[in-house]
Every structure is written in structure tokens, then in C-alpha cells.
């Protein structure tokens, strides 16, 4: 029995996930499992059947509008906005569905390719920099990181409720600015393609 206690003590000291971090770890694994499920459905052809069914029932304009929906869902799913985990997971699932329906007609192929390039730029450059910037900003202001509680609650430094509202307002402004920049880029792409 002494060996079990030593093993348990070693586990608690080296490997046990602290209770406040357990929710974040479980959320991370949930996101990964949803992504692996989506890849599995793609490999086994289930996704292709669903996309063919959607092509028959949805109007062609939906697929053009979907070009603009994917970056918005990407910003909501991966950005530093103070939204709950369940809502973030919902946006992530919708992002995967939007990615599956990324179908473009011949006359809009250039717009589709440019938007796909913008989505990659957003996923691998814009959103990570945005998250790092928001993390540094929150650390300077003494606010807990979004990975800890995802709802913008204040840390232990004793910030007032007014500063929490100001922080939420600045995050919403940051997100609106991000969407505005994305819309301007998309508008220039569309003007160039449709010209």
C-alpha cells in the first residue's frame, strides 16, 4: 500500500491538473475531438454526401455568402472575445460546417481562392497575433487570461466593475474593428474580381 501512496503523491505533485485549469484542458480536448470527428467524416465520405445534399437544397447565393461567413466564424471561434465555452464550441462547429460548404461557382472562383487565402492568413497570422495582443493587454491590466475563465472576469488585483465594463467595451471595439478590416479586404477583392 505504501507504493500506491508514493505513486499517488508523485502523480499529485507532477501530473495532476489543478481544478481551475481542468475546465480549460477539457475544453481543449473537446475542440480537438470535434475537429478529428470532422476529419473522420471527411475521410469516410459522409461529409461529401452531406455537401451534395446541401448543394441540391440551398440556393447558389448561399455558397457565395458562405465565403464571408467563414472568416467571421473563425474570428468568433478563435478570437479573444469574452464569450462562453459552449458558444465558442458552437461557433467552431459552424466554422467546420462552413468550411465543408466552401463551394464556389466558376464565375466566382477567383473570389473563392482569395477568400481561402484570407482565411489561412486569418487562422495562422491575424488571430494568433490578436490573441497575443489581447493577452498582453489583459496581463498589463491585471485581468485573468481568457483561457482561465473565458468570460472576462477580473483577477485578484481588485479592479472595479467599471474597469471590467471598459475592458469588455474595448474587446467589442477590437472585434468590430477586426470585422471592419475583413469587410474592407473582402470588398476590395470582390471589386477586383467582379470588375
C-alpha positions, 0 to 999 in steps of 0.5 A: 500500500505504501507504493500506491501512496508514493505513486499517488503523491508523485502523480499529485505533485507532477501530473495532476491538473489543478481544478481551475485549469481542468475546465480549460484542458477539457475544453481543449480536448473537446475542440480537438475531438470535434475537429478529428470527428470532422476529419473522420467524416471527411475521410469516410465520405459522409461529409461529401454526401452531406455537401451534395445534399446541401448543394441540391437544397440551398440556393447558389447565393448561399455558397457565395455568402458562405465565403464571408461567413467563414472568416467571421466564424473563425474570428468568433471561434478563435478570437479573444472575445469574452464569450462562453465555452459552449458558444465558442464550441458552437461557433467552431462547429459552424466554422467546420460546417462552413468550411465543408460548404466552401463551394464556389461557382466558376464565375466566382472562383477567383473570389473563392481562392482569395477568400481561402487565402484570407482565411489561412492568413486569418487562422495562422497570422491575424488571430494568433497575433490578436490573441497575443495582443489581447493577452498582453493587454489583459496581463498589463491590466491585471485581468485573468487570461481568457483561457482561465475563465473565458468570460472576462472576469477580473483577477485578484488585483481588485479592479472595479466593475467599471474597469471590467465594463471598459475592458469588455467595451474595448474587446467589442471595439477590437472585434468590430474593428477586426470585422471592419478590416475583413469587410474592407479586404473582402470588398476590395477583392470582390471589386477586383474580381467582379470588375 
